Amino acid sequence: MKFAKDDLKLEEALKKEWIITNGIGGYASSTILGANTRKYHGLLVAPLIPPAKRTLILSKLDESIEIDGRKHELFTNIGKNYISQGYKYQQSFIKEYMPIFAYKVEDTEITKVVCMEYSKNTVGVLYKIRNGKSKAKLTLAPIMNYRDVHGINKNHIFNLTQIQKGRKLEVKIDDGKPIYMNISAGNYIEHHNDTFFNMFYIEEEKRGFEPEENHAVPGRYEIEIEPNEEKEISFICSLEENIEELDIRTIITKEIVRYGEMFIKTELINNRKENKSESEIERDKLIKNFLIAGDNFIIQRPLFNTYSIIAGYPWFLDWMRDTLIAFEGLLLIPKKYEIAKKVLETCVRDIKFGLIPNGYSEGDDRPLYNSVDASLLLFEQVKKYLDYTKDYKFVKEEMYGKLESIIINYKEGIDLDDNNIYMDTDGLIVSGTENTQNTWMDAKYAGIAVTPRNGKAVEINALWYNALKIMAELSTDNKEKAKEYEKLALRCKSAFEIKFYNKKRKCLYDVLGDSKIRPNQLFALSLTYPVLDPNSPVAKEMFETVTKKLLNSYGLKTLAKGEENYVEVYEGDGFRRDFSYHQGITWTWLLGLYYNSLKKLATNTKNKAERTQYENRLKEFVQDVTKTFSKEINERGCIGSIAEIYDSKKPYLPKGAIAQAWSVAEVFRIIMEK
């Protein structure tokens, strides 16, 4: 993923971002020009209670170089009415394991590598200088802050103290935790009352948020460089006190080795084969890109001594719904089975009244239970875990009882957090209220649930049937229990087939009584145990309606064009965005449901000619997804990842979270189709 000078035109380059993560919820992120366009951008965004309480520590490093008294600014900053010109010196940007920037000023070449230490709140920047014929001086100015990642310090004057001991610098901002910095060469000059006023965030203005912010500038580093000298300078910023013991080259090497071992362990890349064809080389690159992208979301939860999955950067923490949908693509296909087991343990750790948490509060890490689908999604992923690992002992001893409690509580009723979940007399699950947003279509603005979907929702009942069938399978050593689960499943299926078919629109009702065409009906065909017979006319009719009305190359639209309140471009302030989020905008993760459904049709259709057609369509679909996202992960949005959502009209711009776990996972799962 390389961008040469001709690719670094200001307007387009500011739309391209990068992110690297530290495995505990922290990250470094900016644009490929190094200009921050979001309040979420920064070289060190550190979770103080991993992965929660993410705090902006180091916004950026502003570099300049003086050659024979001629000063050149290498940084690019944006103000309300100006943009500094450092990008004009940039020669290239490369992103594979980590971002690499290259600059040229007169006859001096400068390369900058940004890295993070795994499982630590530490960022490093390595500079390689190849000086020209004249004496030069490199200046580095840390631009710092100390605030919640979702906040902003508008018109703020910082209370800053600093202590220098040799090359180690300790800085405290507004009585926050100590921040440590260290540099391998040069002198530090302390600044007093120095504030960077009004950094302007283009993307925040587009989103209707405050776009200007102040930062603290504690001082600057000056490094002298002799004529024709080649020099390396390492800068480290960390919340770890032993910063002088950290070596940036060791950090970089460990990260490259970690990824190399991951590539080998997955067995998805044939590293032993020589003389690979061009197509094999390109596929290996694509697999590596997706493995790196997926790894960015997998985090340790130190307080729980376990693992989880971040839903999306830069906004979200670990949400169990997203975790479970991303589970196979991020953990099982790459053979991260021990982590997968830990993630399942995390899912049920705080189970309450049959509900696993939908997520955890950013502020205090408190479990949140506003979800009807997360607990039911757990059954599908436990089944997938068994299929991959055959670890029946773990499932029986650690998961079965939790799964059983979910079934019992869903049958008897759950009032927790206004979820209003219960099994009706027809065997179908009812959930939610007009004020509840407990399905994945969970946008809420000013207390208003945009798509409450309360009642009998199509995917909830498809998941309920699937859960009952899986429990019957897991209960083979108790015939009475297995029989009871089968009986409940049959009751659900019978009611579903009668009540959810919308003959007039040739699809399924999204919620009983709501005939809008949405993608949620694909759950009825895409799970291990589909509640619709894949060989039935209804299943095929529904699939064709979804294909015609919702599918595009970047995902599935959340609402068919022509429906009331349909919106196809995600833009504007919080109100406009939240009210369009699930009203026609394209979501990439839904491609996974479509893929599963198409596979069911290709596998289960009995008519040979018809089955061949589905098989050909499956092959074409996989090729289209591979082509689209091979380009997407390399060229648009967040370089090296896949966005949360896309506009539903050309040019299908990436929107929402810049890097989304279930987008990466589901596309990767499709690409790996054998």
C-alpha positions in Angstrom: 0.0 0.0 0.0 2.2 2.8 -1.3 1.2 6.3 -2.3 3.8 8.2 -4.4 4.1 11.9 -4.6 1.5 12.2 -7.4 -1.0 10.4 -5.1 -0.5 12.9 -2.3 -2.7 15.8 -3.7 -4.0 17.7 -0.7 -7.7 17.4 -1.1 -7.7 13.6 -1.8 -4.9 12.7 0.6 -6.8 14.4 3.5 -9.6 11.8 3.0 -7.2 8.9 3.4 -6.4 7.8 6.9 -4.3 5.1 8.7 -4.5 3.4 12.1 -2.3 1.1 14.2 -3.3 -0.3 17.5 -1.7 -1.6 20.7 -3.8 -4.6 21.6 -5.4 -3.1 24.6 -7.8 -0.6 23.0 -5.3 2.2 22.3 -4.2 3.5 18.9 -2.3 5.9 16.8 -4.1 7.4 13.8 -4.1 10.3 11.3 -4.2 11.0 7.6 -1.6 9.9 5.2 -0.3 13.5 5.2 0.0 13.5 9.0 -2.6 16.3 9.2 -5.2 15.6 11.9 -8.7 16.0 10.5 -10.6 14.5 13.4 -10.5 15.1 17.2 -10.0 11.3 17.4 -6.6 11.5 15.6 -3.4 11.3 17.6 -0.1 9.5 17.8 -1.0 8.2 21.3 -4.6 7.6 22.3 -4.3 5.6 25.5 -6.9 3.6 27.4 -6.3 4.5 31.1 -8.5 1.5 32.1 -7.9 -0.8 29.1 -9.7 -0.7 26.8 -11.8 2.1 28.4 -11.2 5.7 29.3 -9.3 6.4 26.1 -7.4 9.6 26.4 -5.7 11.8 23.8 -2.0 12.1 25.0 0.1 13.0 22.0 -1.7 14.7 19.2 1.2 14.8 16.8 4.9 15.6 16.3 5.6 18.7 14.3 8.9 18.4 12.4 10.9 21.1 10.7 14.4 21.1 9.3 16.8 24.0 8.9 19.4 23.8 6.2 22.1 26.5 6.1 19.7 28.8 8.0 16.8 28.1 5.6 13.9 26.7 7.7 11.4 24.2 6.1 8.3 23.0 7.9 7.6 19.4 7.3 4.3 19.2 9.2 0.8 19.8 7.8 -1.6 21.5 10.2 -5.1 22.8 9.4 -6.5 26.1 10.8 -9.8 27.7 10.0 -8.3 29.8 7.2 -4.9 28.1 6.5 -3.1 24.9 5.8 0.6 24.7 6.4 2.6 23.5 3.5 4.7 20.6 4.9 2.9 18.1 2.6 4.7 19.6 -0.4 7.9 18.0 0.8 6.3 14.6 1.2 7.5 12.0 -1.3 5.5 9.0 -0.3 3.4 7.2 2.2 3.5 3.4 2.8 1.3 1.3 5.1 1.8 -2.4 5.8 2.7 -3.2 9.4 3.0 0.4 10.3 2.9 3.8 8.5 6.1 5.1 6.8 6.4 8.7 5.6 9.2 9.9 3.3 10.2 13.6 2.8 12.8 15.4 0.7 14.0 18.9 1.4 16.7 20.2 -1.0 19.2 17.4 -1.0 18.2 16.0 2.4 16.0 12.9 2.7 14.0 12.0 5.8 12.0 8.9 6.5 9.6 8.6 9.5 8.2 5.3 10.9 5.4 5.3 13.5 5.0 2.2 15.7 3.2 1.1 18.9 4.4 -1.3 21.6 2.0 -4.2 21.8 0.0 -4.3 25.1 1.5 -1.0 26.3 0.5 2.7 26.1 3.6 3.6 24.1 4.2 5.1 20.7 7.5 5.4 19.0 8.6 7.5 16.0 11.9 6.5 14.2 13.5 9.1 11.9 16.2 8.2 9.4 18.0 11.2 8.0 20.3 11.2 5.0 21.7 14.7 5.0 22.9 16.5 2.0 26.0 18.8 1.6 25.0 21.3 4.2 24.8 21.4 7.9 21.2 20.8 9.1 19.1 20.9 12.3 16.0 18.8 12.8 13.4 20.2 15.2 10.6 18.1 16.8 7.8 19.7 18.7 5.4 17.4 20.6 1.8 18.7 20.3 0.1 17.3 23.4 -3.2 17.1 25.2 -4.9 15.2 28.0 -8.6 14.7 27.4 -11.3 12.1 26.8 -11.1 10.9 23.2 -14.7 12.0 22.6 -14.2 15.4 24.1 -12.4 18.6 22.9 -10.4 21.3 24.6 -11.8 24.4 23.0 -10.4 27.7 24.3 -8.4 25.8 26.8 -5.3 27.0 28.6 -3.3 24.1 30.0 -1.8 23.7 33.4 1.5 22.0 32.6 4.5 20.9 34.6 7.6 19.1 33.4 10.7 17.5 34.9 13.8 16.7 32.8 16.2 14.0 33.9 18.9 13.5 31.2 17.0 12.6 28.0 13.9 11.5 30.0 11.1 14.0 30.2 8.1 13.8 32.5 5.2 15.9 31.7 1.9 16.4 33.6 -1.0 18.2 31.9 -4.0 19.4 33.9 -3.1 17.1 36.8 -3.4 14.0 34.6 -1.2 10.9 34.8 2.5 11.5 34.1 3.5 11.3 30.5 7.0 10.3 29.7 9.1 11.2 26.6 12.6 10.2 25.6 14.7 10.9 22.5 17.9 9.3 21.4 19.8 12.4 20.4 19.6 16.2 20.6 18.7 18.8 23.1 15.4 19.7 24.7 14.3 23.3 25.1 11.5 23.8 27.5 8.6 26.2 26.5 6.6 28.2 28.9 2.8 28.8 28.5 3.0 27.7 24.8 -0.4 26.7 23.4 -1.2 25.5 19.9 -4.4 27.5 19.3 -7.3 26.3 17.2 -6.3 23.2 15.4 -9.1 22.7 12.9 -10.8 19.3 12.3 -12.5 19.1 8.9 -14.3 15.9 9.6 -15.7 17.1 12.9 -17.2 20.2 11.2 -18.9 17.9 8.7 -20.3 15.9 11.5 -21.8 19.0 13.2 -19.3 19.0 16.1 -17.0 21.6 17.5 -14.1 21.6 15.0 -11.4 23.7 16.8 -9.1 22.7 19.6 -6.2 24.0 21.6 -3.1 21.8 22.4 -0.2 22.2 24.7 3.4 22.5 23.4 5.7 21.7 26.3 8.9 22.3 24.3 11.0 21.2 21.4 13.9 18.9 20.5 16.7 20.1 18.4 19.1 17.6 16.7 22.2 18.8 14.8 23.1 16.9 11.7 26.5 17.1 10.0 26.9 17.4 6.2 26.5 14.1 4.4 25.7 12.4 7.7 23.3 9.5 8.0 21.5 9.5 11.3 18.8 7.7 13.2 16.7 9.5 15.8 14.2 7.7 17.9 11.4 9.4 19.9 9.2 7.6 22.4 6.1 8.9 24.2 4.6 6.6 26.8 2.6 6.2 30.1 5.3 3.7 31.1 7.8 5.1 33.5 10.7 3.0 32.3 10.8 4.8 29.0 14.6 5.1 29.0 14.7 1.2 28.8 12.6 1.1 25.7 14.2 0.6 22.3 12.3 1.6 19.2 14.0 -0.8 16.9 13.1 -3.7 19.3 9.5 -2.5 19.3 9.4 -2.5 15.5 11.1 -5.9 15.2 8.8 -7.5 17.7 5.8 -6.2 15.8 7.0 -7.5 12.5 8.0 -10.9 14.1 4.5 -11.1 15.7 2.8 -10.7 12.4 5.2 -13.1 10.7 4.4 -15.8 13.3 0.7 -15.1 12.8 1.0 -15.5 9.0 2.7 -18.9 9.5 0.2 -20.1 12.2 -2.8 -19.5 10.1 -1.5 -21.7 7.3 -3.4 -19.5 4.9 -0.2 -18.5 3.1 2.1 -21.0 1.5 5.5 -19.6 2.6 7.4 -22.6 1.4 6.4 -22.5 -2.2 8.9 -21.0 -4.6 8.3 -19.4 -8.0 4.7 -18.3 -7.2 2.6 -16.9 -10.0 1.7 -13.2 -10.0 -1.9 -14.0 -9.0 -0.6 -16.2 -6.0 1.7 -13.3 -4.9 -1.2 -10.8 -5.0 -3.5 -13.2 -3.1 -0.9 -13.7 -0.4 -0.6 -9.9 -0.1 -4.4 -9.6 0.2 -4.6 -12.3 2.9 -1.8 -10.6 4.8 -3.5 -7.2 4.6 -6.7 -8.7 6.0 -4.9 -10.6 8.8 -3.2 -7.3 9.9 -6.5 -5.4 9.6 -8.3 -8.1 11.7 -5.6 -8.2 14.3 -6.1 -4.5 15.1 -9.4 -5.3 16.6 -8.4 -8.1 19.0 -7.6 -6.8 22.4 -6.6 -8.0 25.8 -8.8 -7.0 28.8 -6.2 -7.0 31.6 -8.7 -6.5 34.4 -10.6 -9.6 33.2 -7.5 -11.5 32.2 -9.2 -12.3 28.9 -9.7 -11.1 25.3 -12.3 -9.3 23.4 -12.9 -7.5 20.1 -13.1 -3.8 19.5 -16.2 -3.1 17.3 -14.7 -0.2 15.4 -12.1 2.6 15.6 -12.0 5.3 16.6 -15.4 5.4 18.4 -16.4 2.1 19.8 -15.3 -0.3 22.5 -16.0 -4.1 22.5 -19.6 -4.8 21.7 -20.7 -8.4 22.0 -23.0 -8.3 19.0 -20.2 -7.1 16.8 -17.7 -9.4 18.5 -19.8 -12.5 17.7 -20.5 -11.5 14.1 -16.8 -10.9 13.6 -15.8 -14.0 15.5 -15.3 -16.5 12.7 -13.5 -14.1 10.4 -11.1 -12.6 13.0 -10.5 -15.7 15.2 -11.5 -19.0 13.7 -10.3 -18.7 10.1 -6.9 -17.4 11.4 -6.7 -20.3 13.9 -6.6 -18.1 17.0 -8.5 -20.8 18.9 -7.2 -20.0 22.4 -8.1 -16.3 22.0 -11.5 -17.4 20.6 -12.1 -19.4 23.7 -11.2 -16.4 25.9 -13.6 -14.2 23.8 -16.4 -16.6 24.4 -15.6 -16.5 28.2 -15.7 -12.7 28.0 -19.1 -12.8 26.4 -20.7 -14.8 29.2 -18.6 -13.3 32.1 -21.3 -10.8 33.1 -24.4 -12.6 31.9 -27.5 -11.4 33.7 -31.0 -12.7 33.5 -30.1 -14.6 30.3 -28.6 -11.5 28.6 -24.9 -11.2 27.8 -23.7 -7.6 27.8 -24.1 -5.7 24.6 -21.0 -3.8 25.6 -19.3 -1.9 28.4 -19.5 1.7 29.4 -16.6 3.9 28.1 -16.4 5.8 31.4 -16.6 3.1 34.1 -16.5 -0.2 32.2 -20.0 -1.1 33.5 -21.8 -3.8 31.5 -24.7 -2.7 29.3 -27.6 -4.9 28.4 -29.5 -3.2 25.6 -29.5 -6.1 23.2 -31.9 -8.9 22.3 -29.8 -10.4 19.6 -26.3 -10.7 21.2 -27.3 -13.6 23.4 -28.8 -15.5 20.5 -25.8 -14.8 18.3 -23.7 -16.6 20.9 -25.2 -20.0 20.0 -24.2 -19.7 16.4 -20.6 -18.9 17.3 -20.3 -21.6 19.9 -21.4 -24.0 17.2 -18.8 -22.5 14.8 -16.1 -22.8 17.6 -17.0 -26.5 17.9 -16.9 -27.1 14.2 -13.4 -25.6 14.0 -11.9 -27.0 17.3 -13.9 -30.0 18.4 -13.4 -28.7 21.9 -16.6 -30.3 23.4 -15.1 -30.3 26.9 -14.9 -26.5 27.0 -18.4 -26.1 25.6 -20.0 -28.6 27.9 -18.2 -27.4 31.1 -18.1 -23.6 30.5 -20.8 -22.7 27.9 -23.6 -25.1 28.1 -25.1 -23.9 31.4 -24.9 -20.3 30.2 -26.7 -21.1 27.0 -29.3 -23.0 28.9 -30.0 -20.0 31.1 -30.5 -17.8 28.0 -33.2 -20.2 26.7 -34.9 -20.3 30.0 -35.0 -16.5 30.5 -36.1 -15.8 26.9 -39.0 -18.2 27.4 -40.0 -16.8 30.8 -39.4 -13.1 30.0 -36.7 -10.5 30.6 -37.5 -6.9 31.8 -33.9 -5.8 32.3 -33.2 -2.4 30.8 -36.6 -2.2 29.1 -35.7 -5.1 26.8 -39.2 -6.6 27.2 -38.2 -10.1 25.9 -40.5 -13.1 26.1 -41.8 -16.1 24.2 -45.4 -15.6 23.0 -47.9 -18.4 22.9 -47.1 -19.1 19.2 -43.5 -19.9 20.1 -42.1 -16.7 18.6 -40.0 -14.2 20.5 -41.3 -10.7 21.3 -38.9 -7.9 22.3 -38.5 -4.2 22.8 -40.8 -1.2 23.2 -41.3 1.9 21.1 -38.5 3.5 23.2 -36.1 0.6 23.0 -33.3 0.1 20.4 -32.2 -3.4 21.2 -31.6 -4.9 17.8 -28.5 -4.1 15.7 -30.5 -1.2 14.1 -29.9 0.7 17.4 -29.7 4.4 16.4 -31.2 6.7 19.1 -31.2 10.5 19.0 -32.4 12.7 21.9 -34.2 9.7 23.5 -35.9 8.7 20.3 -35.3 5.2 18.9 -35.1 5.7 15.2 -35.9 2.1 14.2 -37.3 0.5 17.4 -38.4 -2.6 15.6 -40.3 -3.7 18.7 -42.5 -6.8 18.5 -41.7 -10.0 16.6 -38.6 -9.1 14.6 -37.5 -11.4 11.7 -33.9 -12.0 12.6 -34.6 -12.4 16.4 -36.9 -15.3 15.6 -34.6 -16.8 13.1 -31.8 -16.7 15.7 -34.2 -18.1 18.3 -35.0 -21.1 16.1 -31.3 -21.6 15.4 -30.5 -21.4 19.1 -33.1 -24.1 20.0 -31.7 -26.4 17.3 -28.1 -26.0 18.5 -29.2 -26.6 22.1 -30.9 -29.8 21.0 -27.7 -30.9 19.3 -25.6 -30.1 22.4 -28.1 -32.0 24.6 -27.5 -35.5 23.1 -26.7 -36.9 26.5 -30.1 -35.8 27.8 -32.8 -37.1 25.5 -35.6 -35.4 27.3 -34.0 -32.0 27.1 -33.1 -32.5 23.5 -36.7 -33.5 22.7 -38.0 -30.3 24.5 -35.7 -28.1 22.5 -36.7 -29.8 19.2 -40.4 -29.3 20.2 -39.9 -25.6 20.9 -37.9 -25.2 17.6 -40.7 -26.9 15.6 -43.3 -24.6 17.2 -41.2 -21.5 16.3 -40.7 -22.7 12.7 -44.3 -23.5 12.1 -45.4 -20.0 13.3 -42.6 -18.3 11.5 -43.5 -19.9 8.1 -47.1 -18.9 8.5 -46.7 -15.3 9.9 -43.5 -13.9 8.3 -44.2 -14.5 4.7 -45.2 -11.3 2.9 -46.8 -12.7 -0.3 -47.5 -9.2 -1.7 -43.9 -8.1 -1.6 -42.4 -11.5 -2.2 -40.2 -11.4 0.9 -40.5 -11.6 4.7 -41.9 -9.0 7.1 -39.1 -7.2 8.9 -41.2 -7.1 12.0 -44.7 -8.6 12.0 -46.9 -5.8 10.8 -44.0 -3.9 9.1 -43.5 -4.7 5.5 -40.5 -2.5 4.8 -37.9 -4.4 2.7 -34.8 -4.7 4.9 -31.8 -7.1 4.9 -32.6 -8.6 8.3 -34.7 -11.3 6.6 -31.5 -13.0 5.4 -31.0 -14.3 8.9 -33.9 -16.7 8.1 -31.6 -18.4 5.5 -28.1 -17.8 6.6 -27.6 -19.5 10.0 -26.5 -23.1 10.7 -30.1 -24.1 11.1 -32.2 -21.9 8.7 -35.8 -21.4 9.8 -36.7 -21.3 6.1 -36.1 -24.4 4.0 -33.4 -23.2 1.5 -35.1 -25.4 -1.2 -38.5 -23.7 -0.7 -40.0 -21.2 -3.1 -40.4 -18.7 -0.3 -36.7 -18.7 0.5 -35.7 -18.3 -3.1 -38.3 -15.6 -3.7 -37.1 -13.7 -0.6 -33.5 -13.9 -1.7 -34.2 -12.5 -5.1 -36.1 -9.6 -3.6 -33.2 -8.8 -1.3 -30.8 -9.1 -4.3 -32.8 -6.8 -6.5 -33.7 -4.2 -3.8 -30.7 -4.1 -1.4 -27.5 -5.5 -2.8 -24.5 -3.5 -4.2 -20.8 -4.1 -4.4 -20.1 -2.5 -1.0 -22.8 -4.3 1.1 -26.5 -4.3 1.5 -28.7 -1.2 2.0 -30.6 -1.1 5.2 -33.8 -0.1 3.5 -35.1 -0.4 -0.1 -35.2 2.7 -2.2 -38.7 4.0 -2.4 -39.6 3.2 1.2 -40.7 6.0 3.5 -37.7 7.8 5.1 -35.2 6.3 2.7 -31.8 8.0 2.7 -28.8 7.0 0.6 -26.1 9.4 1.7 -24.7 9.5 5.2 -24.0 13.1 6.0 -24.8 16.1 8.2 -25.1 16.7 11.9 -25.9 14.1 14.5 -29.7 14.2 13.9 -29.4 13.7 10.2 -26.8 10.9 10.5 -28.6 9.0 13.2 -31.9 9.2 11.3 -30.3 7.8 8.2 -28.0 5.2 9.8 -30.3 2.3 9.2 -32.6 3.9 6.6 -30.9 3.1 3.4 -27.2 3.4 4.1 -25.1 0.4 3.0 -23.5 -1.8 5.6 -20.6 -4.0 4.5 -21.0 -6.7 7.2 -24.4 -7.7 5.7 -22.5 -9.2 2.8 -21.8 -12.1 5.2 -25.5 -12.8 5.5 -25.9 -12.7 1.8 -22.9 -15.0 1.2 -24.3 -17.5 3.7 -27.7 -17.4 2.1 -26.3 -17.9 -1.4 -24.2 -20.9 -0.2 -27.4 -22.4 1.4 -29.2 -22.1 -2.0 -26.2 -23.5 -3.9 -25.9 -26.4 -1.6 -29.5 -27.3 -0.9 -31.4 -26.6 -4.1 -32.5 -30.0 -5.5 -33.0 -29.1 -9.1 -29.6 -29.6 -10.7 -29.9 -26.8 -13.3 -31.1 -24.4 -10.7 -28.4 -25.4 -8.3 -25.7 -24.9 -11.0 -27.0 -21.3 -11.4 -26.7 -20.6 -7.7 -23.2 -22.1 -7.7 -22.2 -19.8 -10.6 -23.7 -16.8 -8.8 -21.8 -17.7 -5.7 -18.5 -17.8 -7.6 -19.3 -14.5 -9.3 -20.3 -12.9 -5.9 -17.0 -14.0 -4.3 -15.0 -12.6 -7.2 -16.9 -9.3 -7.0 -16.3 -8.9 -3.3 -12.7 -9.8 -3.7 -12.1 -7.3 -6.5 -14.0 -4.5 -4.7 -12.4 -4.9 -1.3 -8.9 -5.7 -2.6 -9.0 -2.2 -4.0 -10.8 -0.7 -1.0 -8.4 -1.9 1.6 -5.5 -0.4 -0.4 -6.8 2.8 -1.9 -9.7 4.5 0.0 -10.8 5.5 3.5 -8.6 4.0 6.2 -5.7 2.5 4.3 -5.3 -1.1 5.5 -8.9 -1.5 6.8 -12.6 -1.4 5.8 -15.1 1.2 6.9 -18.3 0.7 8.9 -20.7 1.9 6.3 -20.9 3.3 2.7 -23.2 5.7 0.9 -25.7 3.9 -1.2 -25.0 5.7 -4.5 -21.9 6.2 -6.6 -19.1 6.7 -5.7 -20.2 4.7 -2.6 -18.0 6.8 -0.3 -16.8 5.1 3.0 -18.4 6.6 6.0 -18.9 6.0 9.8 -16.1 4.4 11.8 -12.9 4.3 9.7 -12.1 0.7 10.6 -14.9 -1.7 11.6 -14.3 -5.3 12.9 -17.3 -7.0 11.3 -16.7 -5.3 8.0 -13.2 -6.7 7.9 -14.2 -10.1 9.3 -17.1 -10.8 6.9 -15.3 -9.6 3.8 -12.3 -11.8 4.8 -14.6 -14.8 5.3 -16.0 -14.4 1.8 -12.6 -13.8 0.2 -11.4 -17.1 1.8 -14.1 -19.1 0.1 -12.6 -22.3 -1.2 
